[in-house]
């Protein structure tokens, strides 16, 4: 159901004269790794390594692994370019893995749920090539369709990322509701970033859903988490080693502001921000996530202590109000 562009892959390898390749696949495509590696070896004679670690996005390039392997090329599937000129000398080929799923069926299903006649329409890189057809369908039904422009990290018109919904916020005043084509992960992120009704059309499971109640539920959860942080004394500020998520200067700034209000803090450095790696920090009351904001927002119950975002800590220490945070959107990298 996905176009893995094998011809492009082979052409890039031959054109660059690459002899050692690291292929990085998201979890949903890892079962293609054996076949792709065999194809590359057969057609080019190159040595191929397939990464077995999670790949959460183009912010999560396996550059260190490629360097240790002395790879000539890193092939990253499932996303388009995230950071400009951040490959540390390792050439990177991005192959988005365009989806062959039919999106028009779920867009038709979503029409009855849309509010108003002006619609903000967006999707992920996998379905972006089909967005013109969805736009045309909605326009034939009498809707005015607006697609978001590029954001800081979403480099294509109409595209959203799990951490970049800036384009949606920019067109929010022009639309009555939003329609997001993709998975629940991206739909929920959109809902948490805007204030208008948000509908998800999921081509993977063929369902449509209004996400407003989900937004309200998570907003209540986040308020409770921030309230706990207000009463906390010791904070662990997490910095990620991932190239597109590493924000040491932001962590240092937060450390200074936390200490200025009389609380204690330490900066923690981690490759994967998972509960198991935080269990031994028993003296810490609250963790602050400066990496991907979705880590704190989506599954906070997995962590041994409360975990908040780099924006939420500003509310906890009194630098912002809760209302100011909501105006900025809960998801903001």
Secondary structure, 3 states (H helix, E strand, C coil): CEECCHHHHHHHHHHHCCCEEEEECCHHHHHHHHHHHHHHHHHHCCEEEECCCCCCCCCCCCHHHHHHCCCCEEEEECCCCCCCCCCCCCCEEEECCEECCCCHHHHHHHHHHCCCCEEEEEECCCCHHHHHHHHHHHHHCCCEEEECCCCCCCCCCCECCCCCCHHHHHHHHHCCEEEEECCHHHHHHHHHHCCCEEEEEECCCCEEEECHHHHHHHHHHHHHHHHHHHCCCEEEEEEECCCCCCCHHHHHHHHHHHHHCCCEEEEEEECCCCHHHCCCCCCCCEEEECCCCHHHHHCHHHCCCEEEECCHHHHHCCCCCHHHHHHHCCCCC
